[in-house]
Amino acid sequence: MKNKKVNKKTRIILVFFVVIIIPAIWFLFLKNDSDVDMASEKLSGSWLRSDGTYSISISNVEPEGKLEAAYFNPNPINVGRSEWGMQDKKLLLYVEMDDVNYKGSNYRLTYIEKSDQLVGYYFQAGTNQTYNVSFSKK
């Protein structure tokens, strides 16, 4: 009976490594460098929203999906979380604010190479509304 418990624990540990640890190691250390280079090249810089003075400034694009983002309306608004990723060969950007009147508001944007724009959605947490938005490089 003791051997069955050990085998069950061993299987759980093995499944944990296969499902969690190995993909995490791949994502952190073996991610395609060309994705990082492309993301840095395409995303870095200042972006102006088409319908006003709202802007996002992006720098320090890192392999593990992190980046530095600053948001302005037109004054600085604290950014709590910002990251990038690739999905179906599309470059994605997520920026979430963490400031008075903005807590939880966020952008979910896709880079459109043809027009050199970021296009997607702005979720305004205070009113629980979502807006279609687009940004162009300044």
C-alpha angles and dihedrals in degrees: 000000000000091000091056090055091049091048091050091051091047091051091050091051091047092050090048091054094045096045102035115014102042095049090046091052090048092049095047102039111017100041113137108270090210089063090055093046091048093047092049092048095046101038105036115101139043121315125196122206113235096232103051149331095312113126141175124207116200129195142148099040105194132197096245092062098266125128139162115254130179121193127204131190082187091293119056117280117195114252113213099184136010131171145153134215146166123246124170088348090303123125110231132194129196123189122177124189125221106188142103109297090004105063107140095004109134149175124228106190139172123207111237108202096192092062098023090235140131109231130181144077140330115203112202104204096194093063098024090234131136124212133193108240141175133196130201127196114265 
